[in-house]
């Protein structure tokens, strides 16, 4: 059961992770896939459809660059729209993580009780 949750979480934040990587510098799909695989154990096969979708949404742009070994590589660059999406999703992610951490640690009760105490005074 936990494996299913892990897979769903990874899929849910994959776009956010790609935008975060591209915000640090342009990259080609295989390099992005390799970095994601090392960081969150995400397979290469999920990257290519995601990159096409993100390009279609205007979050990334592409250009070709000659490769020292082989054919030219298609590089991806984050667009202004992609930076705006990254900022919004990063903020949502941080709020979500905080809320989950509060639930896991039991600290959400303290906040709710404090709010309840304010209402009764």
Residue pairs with C-beta under 8 A, 6 or more apart in sequence:
10 40
10 41
10 42
11 46
13 40
13 93
14 36
14 42
14 46
14 50
15 50
15 54
15 59
15 85
15 89
16 86
16 89
16 90
16 93
17 36
17 39
17 40
17 42
18 32
18 36
18 47
18 50
18 51
18 54
18 60
19 54
19 59
19 78
19 82
19 83
19 85
19 86
19 89
20 86
20 90
21 27
21 32
21 35
21 36
22 32
22 60
22 76
22 77
22 78
22 82
23 78
23 82
23 83
23 86
26 75
26 76
26 77
27 35
27 75
27 76
28 73
28 74
28 75
28 76
29 47
29 48
29 51
29 74
29 76
30 44
32 47
32 51
32 76
33 42
33 43
33 44
33 47
34 44
36 42
36 47
37 43
37 44
51 60
51 76
54 60
54 76
54 82
55 61
55 62
55 76
57 81
58 79
58 81
58 82
59 78
59 79
59 81
59 82
59 85
60 76
60 77
60 78
60 79
60 82
61 76
61 77
61 79
62 74
62 75
62 76
62 77
63 74
63 75
63 77
64 72
64 73
64 74
64 75
65 72
65 73
65 75
66 72
67 73
78 86
99 108
101 107
102 108
102 111
